[in-house]
Amino acid sequence: MQPEFILQPALLWLLLLDLVLFGALIAVRPGALLRPSVFFSVFMCVTINVAAATVDKAVYGPVTTLHAIRLSALLLPLAMFIWVLATPQLTAEARSIAGRCRAAARSPQLLGRDEQRAIVLLSGLMVLALLAYLATVPLTSTGLWSILFDPASSVEARERSLKMLDLPIVGYLYVFFRTAVAPVLFVLCIFSIARRRPVASLLFAGLAVLCLVGVGLEGARMPIGWVILALAFAFALIRGIWRGSVAVGLAAILVLSIVFTFTIARIGVAGELDSEVFETYSVSVLDRAFIAPFDTGVLANRYAEDVGGLGVSNIRPLALLVGVEPVNLPNIVNRTYFPHLRESGMVNTSFVFDLQASFGIWPGWWCALALLAVLDVLLYCFRGVHGLLLVAFTAAFMTTLMNLASSAYTTVLLSGGILWVPLVLLLCRIRPLDRRADAPPALEC
């Protein structure tokens, strides 16, 4: 689907208004960016709304509600901006978190008792998840192994490795590790490395590498990227949003490079990489990052339009609750519009478009608006947390919010980690009952 660019002044003005309003908000109140509603709105402007305002494709043609889909995407950030203005107390909570993260940089020791306890707990969870995964999927059968040593069969290897997870608990445990444990542990370990403690630093570096390898075992392209972005967000939280934006930008480039590398490795053209191949797959990666998120939304709504709406059958928990047969919309869209791809493939879309496919463009839009606003309440889970522990969990939480651009709402709450990160933070904050005065002092880093 080669894109064509359209010129509709009204849509472009709406996009510009989105960017100006949130740019002004962040300039005046940088800490407001930590509100889930603000963070996702900004992310949506970049990854979805630019395409919504400027891109057209032949596959969009049959969609009679296309203009409404474009308009609803561009209006969502504006509605969230009004929500932010109406709830200053939540902005104050976000600013408090940002201030405590900045204060961590002035702390005489980054690695205190809370951070040590968290590293021990998270390392144990990581080892448990990886042992369970590798006990079910042998290392030589993982997608990562195939990408490194047998690229030609990497796609099939990844699919086989997923089918080998016949015990659901193993799959859930691995996803839990990948989304809620690895990003936090990686940030804690990297910031705990210090030249004055070479032995401890070597241990932290080893745990960090194990995190990266562990999240990449399945062979998916993005999990490693989320961990790297979590580190960049942590740096931004400590150094300030404006200074940290450079680190986030560099991390984004690195993530796109990783996606590009995995892509050419999967299709086995790494040894034939010339300028033409490089250009072709670079464009493909950029398309996937900045155009495909809107494509998938149009296609999801196109299918719903063809069948007359999906209702609660598209929301698996609700479907099971009311006794309706759930549908797998991402797989149906893949089989309907991409029959040349593997039958088990998934064309995931943003929770906004997913809800629209369920209930209609504007009813779904209102649902998305309300559900995104509710996520701001999760900021209260970070109250009373300080230091590097707060930085690591806040950074990991921000990466989970990015999944809202490519997954259904209930999926992101669980598999995407939005609910799991605050839960793991709660576990890490449970203090032992016996806190003796002669407890060993915290490591200084």
C-alpha positions as CSV (number, residue, x, y, z in Angstrom):
1,M,0.0,0.0,0.0
2,Q,2.0,3.0,-1.3
3,P,0.9,6.2,0.4
4,E,-0.3,9.3,-1.3
5,F,-0.4,12.6,0.4
6,I,-3.5,14.7,0.6
7,L,-4.0,18.4,1.3
8,Q,-7.0,19.2,3.4
9,P,-6.4,22.5,5.2
10,A,-9.0,21.8,7.9
11,L,-7.2,18.6,9.0
12,L,-3.8,20.2,8.8
13,W,-5.0,23.1,11.0
14,L,-6.4,20.6,13.6
15,L,-3.0,18.8,13.6
16,L,-1.2,22.1,14.1
17,L,-3.5,23.1,16.9
18,D,-2.9,19.7,18.6
19,L,0.9,20.3,18.4
20,V,0.8,23.9,19.5
21,L,-1.5,23.4,22.5
22,F,0.5,20.5,23.9
23,G,3.8,22.2,23.1
24,A,2.6,25.2,25.1
25,L,1.4,23.0,28.0
26,I,4.7,21.2,28.2
27,A,6.7,24.4,27.9
28,V,4.7,25.9,30.9
29,R,4.2,22.7,32.9
30,P,6.8,20.1,31.8
31,G,5.8,17.7,34.5
32,A,2.3,17.5,33.0
33,L,3.8,15.2,30.4
34,L,3.8,12.4,33.0
35,R,0.0,12.4,32.9
36,P,-1.0,9.4,30.8
37,S,-3.6,11.5,29.0
38,V,-1.0,14.0,28.0
39,F,1.8,11.5,27.2
40,F,-0.4,9.4,25.0
41,S,-1.9,12.4,23.3
42,V,1.5,13.7,22.3
43,F,2.6,10.2,21.2
44,M,-0.6,9.9,19.2
45,C,0.0,13.2,17.4
46,V,3.3,11.9,16.1
47,T,2.5,8.2,15.3
48,I,-1.1,8.5,14.2
49,N,-2.3,12.0,13.6
50,V,0.3,13.1,11.2
51,A,-0.8,10.2,8.9
52,A,-4.5,10.9,9.7
53,A,-4.1,14.5,8.4
54,T,-1.9,13.9,5.4
55,V,-1.9,10.3,4.1
56,D,-4.2,8.5,1.7
57,K,-4.1,5.0,0.2
58,A,-6.2,3.1,-2.3
59,V,-7.2,0.7,0.5
60,Y,-9.0,3.5,2.3
61,G,-11.3,4.1,-0.7
62,P,-14.2,1.8,0.3
63,V,-14.4,3.2,3.8
64,T,-17.4,5.6,3.9
65,T,-16.5,6.8,7.4
66,L,-12.9,7.7,6.5
67,H,-13.3,11.5,7.1
68,A,-14.9,10.8,10.5
69,I,-12.0,8.5,11.4
70,R,-9.5,11.2,10.5
71,L,-11.5,13.9,12.3
72,S,-12.0,11.8,15.4
73,A,-8.2,11.0,15.7
74,L,-7.3,14.7,15.4
75,L,-10.0,15.8,17.9
76,L,-9.0,13.3,20.6
77,P,-5.9,15.2,21.8
78,L,-8.0,18.4,21.8
79,A,-10.6,16.8,24.1
80,M,-7.8,15.5,26.3
81,F,-6.4,19.0,26.5
82,I,-9.7,20.2,27.9
83,W,-9.7,17.3,30.4
84,V,-6.2,18.4,31.5
85,L,-7.3,22.0,32.0
86,A,-10.3,20.8,34.0
87,T,-8.3,18.6,36.4
88,P,-5.4,20.7,37.7
89,Q,-5.0,18.4,40.8
90,L,-3.9,15.6,38.5
91,T,-1.4,17.9,36.8
92,A,-0.1,18.8,40.3
93,E,0.4,15.1,41.0
94,A,2.3,14.6,37.8
95,R,4.5,17.7,38.6
96,S,5.2,16.2,42.1
97,I,6.4,13.0,40.5
98,A,8.6,14.9,38.1
99,G,10.1,17.0,40.9
100,R,10.9,13.9,43.0
101,C,12.6,12.3,39.9
102,R,14.7,15.4,39.4
103,A,15.6,15.3,43.1
104,A,17.0,11.8,42.6
105,A,19.9,13.3,40.7
106,R,20.9,15.3,43.8
107,S,20.8,12.3,46.1
108,P,24.2,11.4,47.6
109,Q,23.4,7.7,46.8
110,L,21.3,6.4,43.9
111,L,21.3,2.8,45.1
112,G,19.6,2.8,48.5
113,R,18.0,-0.1,50.4
114,D,14.7,0.3,48.5
115,E,16.6,0.0,45.2
116,Q,18.6,-3.0,46.4
117,R,15.5,-4.8,47.5
118,A,13.8,-4.1,44.2
119,I,16.8,-5.4,42.2
120,V,16.8,-8.6,44.2
121,L,13.1,-9.1,43.8
122,L,13.0,-8.2,40.1
123,S,16.1,-10.4,39.4
124,G,14.3,-13.3,41.0
125,L,11.2,-12.7,38.9
126,M,13.3,-12.5,35.7
127,V,15.1,-15.8,36.4
128,L,11.8,-17.5,37.2
129,A,10.2,-16.2,34.0
130,L,13.2,-17.1,31.7
131,L,13.7,-20.5,33.2
132,A,10.0,-21.3,32.7
133,Y,10.1,-20.0,29.2
134,L,13.3,-21.9,28.2
135,A,11.9,-25.0,29.9
136,T,9.0,-24.9,27.5
137,V,10.8,-23.4,24.4
138,P,14.4,-24.7,23.9
139,L,16.9,-21.9,23.3
140,T,17.6,-23.2,19.8
141,S,13.9,-23.0,19.0
142,T,13.5,-19.4,20.0
143,G,12.9,-16.6,17.5
144,L,16.0,-14.8,18.6
145,W,18.3,-17.8,18.0
146,S,16.9,-18.2,14.5
147,I,17.4,-14.5,13.7
148,L,21.1,-14.8,14.8
149,F,22.0,-18.1,13.3
150,D,19.3,-19.1,10.9
151,P,17.6,-16.0,9.5
152,A,15.8,-17.8,6.7
153,S,13.6,-19.7,9.2
154,S,13.2,-16.9,11.8
155,V,9.5,-16.1,11.0
156,E,8.6,-19.8,11.2
157,A,10.7,-20.2,14.4
158,R,9.0,-17.4,16.1
159,E,5.6,-18.8,15.3
160,R,6.6,-22.3,16.4
161,S,8.0,-20.9,19.7
162,L,4.6,-19.2,20.4
163,K,2.7,-22.4,19.7
164,M,5.1,-24.3,22.1
165,L,3.8,-22.2,24.9
166,D,0.9,-24.6,25.5
167,L,0.9,-23.7,29.2
168,P,-0.8,-20.3,29.4
169,I,0.8,-19.5,32.7
170,V,4.2,-19.6,31.1
171,G,3.2,-17.2,28.4
172,Y,1.6,-14.8,30.9
173,L,4.7,-15.0,33.1
174,Y,7.0,-14.2,30.2
175,V,4.8,-11.3,29.1
176,F,4.7,-10.0,32.7
177,F,8.5,-10.1,32.8
178,R,8.9,-8.4,29.4
179,T,6.5,-5.5,30.1
180,A,6.7,-4.9,33.9
181,V,10.0,-6.4,35.2
182,A,12.6,-6.0,32.5
183,P,12.3,-2.2,31.8
184,V,12.5,-1.4,35.6
185,L,15.3,-3.8,36.3
186,F,17.3,-2.5,33.3
187,V,17.1,1.1,34.4
188,L,18.0,0.2,38.0
189,C,21.0,-1.8,36.9
190,I,22.4,0.8,34.4
191,F,22.1,3.6,36.9
192,S,23.7,1.5,39.6
193,I,26.9,0.9,37.6
194,A,29.8,2.9,39.2
195,R,33.6,2.7,38.7
196,R,34.2,2.7,42.5
197,R,32.5,-0.7,42.7
198,P,33.8,-2.8,39.8
199,V,32.5,-6.2,41.1
200,A,29.0,-4.9,41.8
201,S,29.0,-3.0,38.5
202,L,29.9,-6.1,36.6
203,L,27.0,-7.9,38.2
204,F,24.6,-5.0,37.3
205,A,25.9,-5.0,33.7
206,G,25.3,-8.7,33.5
207,L,21.8,-8.4,34.7
208,A,21.2,-5.5,32.2
209,V,22.4,-7.7,29.3
210,L,20.3,-10.6,30.5
211,C,17.2,-8.3,30.5
212,L,17.9,-7.3,26.8
213,V,18.5,-10.9,25.8
214,G,15.5,-12.1,27.8
215,V,12.9,-9.7,26.3
216,G,14.2,-10.6,22.8
217,L,13.9,-14.4,23.1
218,E,10.6,-14.5,21.3
219,G,12.2,-12.7,18.3
220,A,9.8,-9.8,18.3
221,R,11.3,-6.5,17.1
222,M,9.9,-4.0,19.7
223,P,10.4,-5.4,23.2
224,I,14.2,-4.6,23.2
225,G,13.2,-1.1,21.9
226,W,10.8,-0.6,24.9
227,V,13.6,-1.4,27.3
228,I,16.0,1.1,25.6
229,L,13.3,3.8,25.6
230,A,12.7,3.2,29.3
231,L,16.3,4.0,29.9
232,A,16.0,7.2,27.8
233,F,12.9,8.2,29.7
234,A,14.7,7.6,33.0
235,F,17.5,9.9,31.9
236,A,15.0,12.6,30.9
237,L,13.2,12.3,34.3
238,I,16.5,12.9,36.1
239,R,17.9,15.5,33.8
240,G,14.7,17.3,32.9
241,I,12.4,16.8,30.0
242,W,14.0,19.4,27.7
243,R,17.6,18.1,28.2
244,G,16.4,14.6,28.2
245,S,14.5,15.0,24.9
246,V,17.8,14.6,23.1
247,A,18.4,11.2,24.8
248,V,14.8,10.2,23.9
249,G,15.4,11.2,20.3
250,L,18.6,9.2,20.1
251,A,16.9,6.2,21.7
252,A,14.1,6.4,19.1
253,I,16.7,6.4,16.3
254,L,18.4,3.4,17.9
255,V,15.1,1.6,18.3
256,L,14.2,2.1,14.6
257,S,17.7,0.8,13.8
258,I,17.0,-2.3,15.8
259,V,13.7,-2.8,14.1
260,F,15.4,-2.4,10.7
261,T,18.1,-4.9,11.6
262,F,15.6,-7.5,12.8
263,T,13.6,-6.9,9.6
264,I,16.4,-7.6,7.2
265,A,17.7,-10.5,9.3
266,R,14.3,-12.1,9.2
267,I,14.0,-12.0,5.4
268,G,17.6,-13.1,5.0
269,V,18.9,-10.1,3.0
270,A,21.6,-9.0,5.4
271,G,24.3,-10.3,3.2
272,E,22.9,-8.5,0.2
273,L,22.5,-5.1,1.7
274,D,23.0,-2.5,-1.0
275,S,21.7,1.0,-1.3
276,E,18.5,-0.2,-3.0
277,V,17.7,-2.8,-0.4
278,F,18.6,-0.3,2.4
279,E,16.3,2.3,1.0
280,T,13.4,-0.1,0.5
281,Y,13.4,-1.5,4.0
282,S,14.2,1.8,5.6
283,V,11.0,3.2,4.1
284,S,9.2,0.1,5.2
285,V,10.3,0.6,8.8
286,L,9.3,4.3,8.8
287,D,6.0,3.4,7.2
288,R,5.4,0.9,10.0
289,A,6.3,3.4,12.7
290,F,4.4,6.5,11.4
291,I,1.8,5.4,8.8
292,A,0.8,1.9,9.7
293,P,-0.8,2.9,13.0
294,F,-3.4,4.9,11.1
295,D,-3.6,2.2,8.3
296,T,-4.6,-0.4,10.9
297,G,-7.3,1.9,12.3
298,V,-8.9,2.4,8.9
299,L,-8.8,-1.3,8.1
300,A,-10.3,-2.2,11.5
301,N,-13.2,0.2,10.9
302,R,-13.5,-0.9,7.3
303,Y,-14.1,-4.5,8.4
304,A,-16.6,-3.4,11.1
305,E,-18.4,-1.3,8.5
306,D,-18.6,-4.3,6.2
307,V,-20.1,-6.6,8.8
308,G,-22.2,-4.0,10.5
309,G,-20.3,-3.4,13.8
310,L,-18.7,-5.8,16.3
311,G,-20.1,-4.7,19.6
312,V,-18.9,-6.4,22.8
313,S,-17.7,-9.4,20.8
314,N,-14.5,-7.4,20.0
315,I,-13.8,-6.9,23.8
316,R,-12.9,-10.4,25.0
317,P,-13.5,-9.9,28.7
318,L,-16.9,-8.4,28.1
319,A,-17.8,-11.0,25.5
320,L,-17.0,-13.9,27.9
321,L,-18.9,-12.1,30.7
322,V,-22.1,-11.8,28.6
323,G,-21.7,-15.1,26.9
324,V,-20.9,-13.8,23.4
325,E,-18.4,-15.5,21.2
326,P,-15.3,-13.2,21.1
327,V,-13.7,-12.2,17.8
328,N,-10.0,-11.8,17.1
329,L,-10.2,-8.6,15.1
330,P,-6.4,-8.2,14.4
331,N,-6.3,-11.7,13.0
332,I,-9.5,-11.3,11.0
333,V,-8.2,-8.0,9.5
334,N,-5.0,-9.8,8.5
335,R,-6.8,-12.7,6.8
336,T,-9.3,-10.4,5.1
337,Y,-7.0,-7.7,3.7
338,F,-3.6,-9.4,3.7
339,P,-4.3,-13.0,2.4
340,H,-0.7,-13.2,1.0
341,L,0.7,-13.1,4.6
342,R,0.7,-16.0,7.0
343,E,-2.8,-16.9,8.2
344,S,-1.9,-16.5,11.9
345,G,-0.6,-12.9,11.5
346,M,-2.1,-10.0,13.5
347,V,-2.8,-6.5,12.4
348,N,-3.1,-4.8,15.7
349,T,-4.6,-1.3,16.0
350,S,-4.8,1.5,18.6
351,F,-7.4,1.1,21.3
352,V,-9.1,4.2,19.9
353,F,-9.8,2.5,16.5
354,D,-10.5,-0.8,18.2
355,L,-13.3,0.8,20.3
356,Q,-14.7,2.5,17.2
357,A,-14.8,-0.9,15.4
358,S,-16.9,-2.1,18.3
359,F,-19.4,0.7,18.9
360,G,-19.1,3.1,15.9
361,I,-16.9,6.1,15.2
362,W,-18.2,8.6,17.7
363,P,-19.6,6.3,20.4
364,G,-16.2,4.5,20.3
365,W,-14.4,7.9,20.4
366,W,-16.3,8.9,23.6
367,C,-15.4,5.5,25.2
368,A,-11.7,6.0,24.3
369,L,-11.8,9.5,25.7
370,A,-13.2,8.3,29.0
371,L,-10.9,5.3,29.3
372,L,-7.8,7.3,28.6
373,A,-8.8,10.0,31.1
374,V,-9.2,7.2,33.8
375,L,-5.6,6.3,33.4
376,D,-4.5,9.6,35.0
377,V,-5.7,8.2,38.4
378,L,-2.9,5.7,38.3
379,L,-0.5,8.6,39.1
380,Y,-1.6,8.2,42.7
381,C,0.1,4.8,42.8
382,F,3.5,6.6,42.7
383,R,2.8,8.6,45.8
384,G,5.4,8.3,48.6
385,V,8.0,6.8,46.2
386,H,11.4,8.6,45.9
387,G,14.8,8.2,44.4
388,L,15.9,5.9,41.6
389,L,13.1,3.5,42.4
390,L,10.6,6.2,41.4
391,V,12.6,7.1,38.3
392,A,12.7,3.5,37.1
393,F,9.1,2.7,37.6
394,T,7.9,6.0,36.1
395,A,10.0,5.4,33.0
396,A,8.7,1.8,32.6
397,F,5.1,3.1,33.1
398,M,5.6,5.6,30.3
399,T,6.7,2.9,27.9
400,T,3.6,0.9,28.6
401,L,1.4,3.8,27.6
402,M,3.0,3.7,24.1
403,N,1.3,0.3,23.6
404,L,-2.1,2.1,23.5
405,A,-1.2,3.2,19.9
406,S,-1.1,-0.4,18.7
407,S,-3.3,-2.6,21.0
408,A,-6.8,-2.8,22.4
409,Y,-7.4,-1.2,25.8
410,T,-7.9,-4.4,27.9
411,T,-4.8,-5.9,26.2
412,V,-2.6,-3.0,27.2
413,L,-3.9,-3.0,30.7
414,L,-2.7,-6.6,31.2
415,S,-0.3,-7.8,28.4
416,G,0.9,-4.2,27.8
417,G,1.8,-3.7,31.5
418,I,-0.2,-0.6,32.4
419,L,-1.6,-2.3,35.5
420,W,1.3,-4.6,36.2
421,V,3.9,-1.8,36.6
422,P,2.1,-0.2,39.6
423,L,1.5,-3.7,41.0
424,V,5.2,-4.5,40.9
425,L,6.0,-1.2,42.4
426,L,3.7,-2.1,45.3
427,L,5.5,-5.4,45.7
428,C,8.9,-3.6,45.8
429,R,7.7,-1.3,48.5
430,I,6.7,-4.0,50.9
431,R,9.2,-3.7,53.6
432,P,10.4,-6.6,55.8
433,L,8.8,-6.7,59.2
434,D,12.2,-6.9,61.0
435,R,14.2,-3.9,60.1
436,R,17.1,-4.2,62.5
437,A,19.4,-1.3,63.3
438,D,22.4,-3.3,62.3
439,A,21.2,-3.9,58.8
440,P,23.9,-3.6,56.2
441,P,24.4,0.0,54.8
442,A,23.2,0.8,51.3
443,L,25.7,0.7,48.5
444,E,26.9,4.1,47.4
445,C,27.1,4.7,43.7
